[in-house]
Each structure stands twice: as C-alpha cells, then as structure tokens.
Amino acid sequence: MKERILVTGFEPFGGDDINPSGDVLAMLDGMDIGGYQVVTALLPVEWGTVKDRIEALIREVQPRVILSLGLAAGRPEISVEKVAINYTSESKDNAGVIPEKRTIIEGASDGYFTTLPAEEIVEALRAEGIPAKLSLSAGAYLCNYAFFCAAHLTKQGGGRTKVGFIHIPATPELAAKRKTSVPSMDLGRIKRAVEIALRTVVKSFQNVGDEEGF
C-alpha cells in the first residue's frame, strides 16, 4: 500500500458560500505525488470539532505528510506558514461558539514550527511563476488552530508525520462577491501550487535518502 499524504481544507465561513481551500480538494484527491497517494478531507469551521476530526483522520489515514489549506482573502499570494501558536482568538465559529480559553491545548508547547521545507516550497512556487511568500503568522482563528492541533498530535505520536499549512488567496468567484476589492487566484493555479508544494516535500524525503531518518 502506498504511503499517504493528507490534505485538508475548510468549509465556507464568515458569511461566504464558497471556500477555495475546500473546493480544491476534489481536484487533488487520489493524486499520485512521487509514489504517495493524496487523501483529502474537509474540516468544519468549529472550535474543538477540528481537533477531534484531525485526530480521527490521523488514525484512519496514517499519513506521512499533513498539509492543511485555509483561505486568507486579501492576501495576493500563496502563503506558506512557518509557525503555529498555542492561542485562539475570541472569534465565533460557524456554530456561533467563542472558545472560553485562549490556549488551544493546555500544557502544550507555546508553538510549533512547520516540519515541511517551507522556504524550498516558496522557491519552487516562484520558479513556476506562482506568487508565494513565507508567512510568520497563521493568525489565531481555525487555520492556526488546525495547524497547531496537527503539529501537536503528530509530535505526540513520535513526529514521523510531517506537518505544514498553506494559506491561499480568494478565487475570482469569491472576490466577485465582495463589496471591496480583493486580490484573487484561479482555482486551477491554486491546485497547481499545492501540487508543487507536495512534490517539493516528497523530493526533500528523497534527497535525504533514508526517509525513516528524515
């Protein structure tokens, strides 16, 4: 059986009826990336539920890599996140819930760096003509929450699974629904960006030679 790469995205939120981080999943599901099979999953925009869902997915899929995607409408490029922090904002989720505590997981680390080659991913995207940058803030909403939970859970499991997060821009369809101007990127290019990112990750394994020692 092929080893698997888990790619997650989010359902629509904040009054939008589309979310490209979720829409792109169907284009990626089942793809072969250097011998690894891509498995995708849509996450709810709900505090608490996301952690349980990620934990269940890790048990079910047993991924070698987890790459989570989220929407950052207003950012003009692909943002490869460097760090997840153990903090939540006082923002309502899709169920109208505001978390009572500001920490995501009590007693956990204050933050986790991505274990994917973030800088190399940015370089690879730019080389293919896709605007990209390294980001040092995944925010404090569900995107950061999902990133932190995945990083913490995989570390608790021994750290073999590599974890990262990418913020994507709005699509033209989503931008057209906004009252104010926002930059956009078409879904096909977003899909291509995720594919390049994943191929860069797999290449980093191959460059080490012994994947288990990576």
C-alpha positions as CSV (number, residue, x, y, z in Angstrom):
1,M,0.0,0.0,0.0
2,K,1.2,3.5,-0.9
3,E,2.0,5.9,1.9
4,R,-0.4,8.7,2.1
5,I,-0.4,12.5,2.1
6,L,-3.4,14.1,3.9
7,V,-4.6,17.4,2.5
8,T,-7.3,19.3,4.4
9,G,-9.4,22.3,3.6
10,F,-12.2,24.2,5.3
11,E,-15.9,24.6,4.6
12,P,-17.2,28.1,3.9
13,F,-17.3,30.6,6.8
14,G,-17.9,34.2,7.7
15,G,-21.0,34.5,5.5
16,D,-19.3,33.2,2.3
17,D,-21.0,30.3,0.4
18,I,-17.7,29.1,-1.1
19,N,-14.2,28.4,0.3
20,P,-11.5,27.6,-2.2
21,S,-9.5,25.7,0.4
22,G,-12.3,23.2,0.4
23,D,-13.2,23.5,-3.2
24,V,-9.7,22.5,-4.4
25,L,-9.8,19.2,-2.5
26,A,-11.8,17.3,-5.2
27,M,-9.1,18.3,-7.7
28,L,-6.3,16.8,-5.5
29,D,-8.0,13.7,-4.1
30,G,-6.4,10.4,-5.3
31,M,-3.5,12.1,-7.0
32,D,-0.1,10.3,-7.0
33,I,2.7,12.5,-5.8
34,G,6.0,10.8,-6.3
35,G,4.6,7.5,-5.2
36,Y,2.5,8.9,-2.4
37,Q,-1.3,8.9,-2.5
38,V,-3.2,12.1,-1.7
39,V,-6.2,11.7,0.6
40,T,-8.3,14.8,1.2
41,A,-10.7,15.8,4.0
42,L,-13.0,18.8,4.5
43,L,-12.8,20.3,8.0
44,P,-15.6,22.1,9.8
45,V,-15.1,25.7,10.9
46,E,-15.8,24.8,14.6
47,W,-13.6,25.1,17.6
48,G,-12.9,21.8,19.3
49,T,-14.5,19.7,16.5
50,V,-11.5,20.3,14.3
51,K,-9.1,18.8,16.8
52,D,-11.3,15.7,17.1
53,R,-11.6,15.4,13.3
54,I,-7.8,15.7,12.8
55,E,-7.1,13.1,15.5
56,A,-9.5,10.7,13.8
57,L,-8.0,11.4,10.4
58,I,-4.5,10.7,11.6
59,R,-5.7,7.3,13.0
60,E,-7.6,6.5,9.8
61,V,-5.2,7.7,7.1
62,Q,-1.9,7.3,8.9
63,P,-0.4,10.0,6.7
64,R,3.3,10.6,6.1
65,V,2.5,14.2,5.5
66,I,-0.3,16.5,6.6
67,L,-0.8,19.7,4.6
68,S,-3.7,21.8,5.7
69,L,-5.1,24.6,3.5
70,G,-7.0,27.7,4.5
71,L,-8.4,30.8,3.0
72,A,-6.7,34.2,3.5
73,A,-8.9,36.5,1.4
74,G,-6.9,39.7,1.0
75,R,-3.5,38.1,0.6
76,P,-2.4,38.2,-3.0
77,E,-0.1,35.2,-3.0
78,I,0.3,31.6,-1.7
79,S,1.4,32.0,2.0
80,V,3.5,29.1,3.3
81,E,3.1,29.2,7.1
82,K,6.2,28.8,9.3
83,V,4.7,28.5,12.8
84,A,1.6,27.6,14.6
85,I,0.9,29.1,18.1
86,N,-1.0,27.8,21.1
87,Y,-3.5,30.6,21.1
88,T,-7.1,31.2,20.0
89,S,-8.9,34.4,19.2
90,E,-12.3,35.4,20.6
91,S,-13.9,34.9,17.3
92,K,-17.2,33.0,16.7
93,D,-17.0,29.8,14.6
94,N,-19.7,28.6,12.3
95,A,-21.7,27.3,15.2
96,G,-21.6,30.7,16.9
97,V,-19.2,29.4,19.6
98,I,-16.4,31.5,21.1
99,P,-13.7,29.5,22.9
100,E,-13.6,30.0,26.6
101,K,-9.8,29.6,26.9
102,R,-7.2,31.4,24.9
103,T,-4.9,28.4,24.7
104,I,-5.6,25.6,22.2
105,I,-4.1,22.7,24.3
106,E,-3.3,23.2,28.0
107,G,0.3,22.2,28.8
108,A,1.3,22.0,25.2
109,S,4.2,23.9,23.6
110,D,3.7,27.7,23.0
111,G,4.3,27.0,19.3
112,Y,5.4,24.6,16.7
113,F,7.4,25.2,13.6
114,T,6.3,23.5,10.4
115,T,8.2,20.3,9.6
116,L,7.8,20.8,5.9
117,P,10.6,22.6,3.9
118,A,8.7,25.9,3.8
119,E,11.4,28.0,2.2
120,E,12.0,25.4,-0.5
121,I,8.3,25.4,-1.2
122,V,8.2,29.1,-1.7
123,E,11.2,29.0,-4.0
124,A,9.6,26.2,-6.1
125,L,6.4,28.1,-6.4
126,R,8.1,31.3,-7.5
127,A,10.2,29.3,-10.0
128,E,6.9,28.2,-11.6
129,G,5.6,31.7,-11.8
130,I,3.2,31.4,-8.9
131,P,3.3,34.3,-6.4
132,A,4.3,33.0,-3.0
133,K,5.9,34.1,0.3
134,L,6.9,32.7,3.7
135,S,4.5,33.8,6.4
136,L,5.2,34.0,10.1
137,S,1.6,34.3,11.2
138,A,-1.2,31.8,10.5
139,G,-3.5,34.1,12.5
140,A,-5.5,33.0,15.6
141,Y,-8.6,31.5,14.0
142,L,-9.4,28.0,12.8
143,C,-6.4,27.9,10.4
144,N,-3.9,28.3,13.1
145,Y,-6.0,26.0,15.3
146,A,-5.9,23.2,12.8
147,F,-2.2,23.7,12.1
148,F,-1.4,23.6,15.9
149,C,-3.5,20.6,16.6
150,A,-2.0,18.6,13.7
151,A,1.6,19.6,14.8
152,H,0.9,18.7,18.5
153,L,-0.8,15.4,17.7
154,T,1.9,14.2,15.3
155,K,4.6,15.2,17.8
156,Q,2.9,13.2,20.5
157,G,2.8,10.3,18.0
158,G,6.6,10.3,17.5
159,G,7.0,13.0,14.9
160,R,7.3,10.9,11.8
161,T,4.4,12.6,10.1
162,K,5.5,16.0,8.7
163,V,3.0,18.9,9.1
164,G,2.5,22.2,7.4
165,F,-0.1,24.8,6.5
166,I,-0.7,27.0,3.4
167,H,-3.0,30.0,3.1
168,I,-4.5,30.5,-0.3
169,P,-6.0,33.7,-1.8
170,A,-9.6,34.2,-2.8
171,T,-10.7,32.9,-6.2
172,P,-12.2,35.3,-8.7
173,E,-15.6,33.9,-8.0
174,L,-15.2,34.7,-4.3
175,A,-13.7,38.1,-5.0
176,A,-16.6,39.0,-7.2
177,K,-18.9,38.6,-4.2
178,R,-17.0,41.1,-2.0
179,K,-18.1,44.7,-1.8
180,T,-14.5,45.8,-1.6
181,S,-11.7,44.8,-4.0
182,V,-9.6,41.7,-3.0
183,P,-6.8,40.0,-5.0
184,S,-7.6,36.6,-6.4
185,M,-6.1,33.5,-7.9
186,D,-7.9,31.0,-10.0
187,L,-8.6,27.5,-8.6
188,G,-6.5,25.7,-11.2
189,R,-3.5,27.7,-10.2
190,I,-4.1,27.1,-6.6
191,K,-4.3,23.4,-7.3
192,R,-1.1,23.6,-9.2
193,A,0.5,25.4,-6.2
194,V,-0.5,22.7,-3.8
195,E,0.8,20.0,-6.2
196,I,4.2,21.8,-6.5
197,A,4.3,22.1,-2.7
198,L,3.7,18.4,-2.2
199,R,6.2,17.4,-4.8
200,T,8.8,19.6,-3.1
201,V,8.1,17.8,0.2
202,V,8.4,14.4,-1.4
203,K,11.7,15.5,-3.1
204,S,13.0,16.5,0.3
205,F,12.5,12.9,1.5
206,Q,14.3,11.5,-1.5
207,N,17.2,13.9,-1.1
208,V,17.8,12.6,2.4
209,G,18.0,9.1,1.0
210,D,16.7,7.3,4.1
211,E,13.1,8.5,4.6
212,E,12.9,7.0,8.1
213,G,15.9,9.1,9.2
214,F,14.4,12.3,7.9
